[in-house]
Amino acid sequence: MGKFFKGFLFGVISTLGAITGALYTFHKVVVEPVEEQENRAEENRRRAHRKQHAAQNG
């Protein structure tokens, strides 16, 4: 039973590691670029808004 338990434990740990790696990769490849694009768009909106108000004060 000792070998079975060690093998089972190793399999569970390996599976969890693979799942964690896949989720981390998904986050880096899919989620972060979308968030960066949204942040850039929001920053551009803020700049345009400031420029619009500055032009009216000039």
PyMOL commands that set and color helices and strands:
alter all, ss='L'
color gray80, all
select helices_A, chain A and resi 2-57
alter helices_A, ss='H'
color red, helices_A
deselect
rebuild
show_as cartoon
